[in-house]
Amino acid sequence: MGQIEWAMWANEQALASGLIYLAGGIVAVAGQFKNWEFGAYGIAAGVFVSLLEYPRSKRKKGSTMERCGQSYFTPVVKAFGPLTRNYYVRSILHAGLAVPGGFLLATILGTVCLGIASIIYLLAAIRGEEWRPIEKKPETQPRITETIKRPPENPPPRPPPEVRRKQVDEGASGYTNPAIVADEV
């Protein structure tokens, strides 16, 4: 059985956390809660985390499904180099972003979720995982000559291969029944 790639779990958790943090911040600011400034911070932190986590990392083995529109955000994440590729840095960053949200009830769920994502990223970093961009491979279309070597000569149902070889050897044309058929009178 293959090993779990913890970064994939952390990415999904952090993306959901960013959106929850954003929603909690909007509720706090719109409702003019006491200490609503933490809600405004929650909006900014939620948008930042969501944009950072939107591009998925390439898996070590197998294929990775790219998110819709991910190719627009991938160059931005690649541009920051080790600040965004290293999961130790992401773990510390998410833990730091989560702390101020704990002072307001509307953003506490986003804080807890982001803290869990931080722990999962730390586990991924300890296991040696790193963010790698999904690069598109140029699609190669097979040439017709490679796919069709020789079209079939007989219509279906075709005789078994050993009978076809006999027919080619004998020079017979068309299909002949290899079984002997006795005429009944």
Secondary structure, DSSP 4 states (H G I P E B T S, - for coil): -PPP-HHHHHHHHHHHHHHHHHHHHHHHHHTT-TTHHHHHHHHHHHHHHHHHHSSPPPPSSS--PPPTTHHHHHHHHHHTTHHHHBHHHHHHHHHHHHGGGGGSGGGHHHHHHHHHHHHHHHHHHHTT-B----PPPPP-PPPHHHH-SS--SSPSSPPPHHHHHHHHHHT--S----S--PPP-
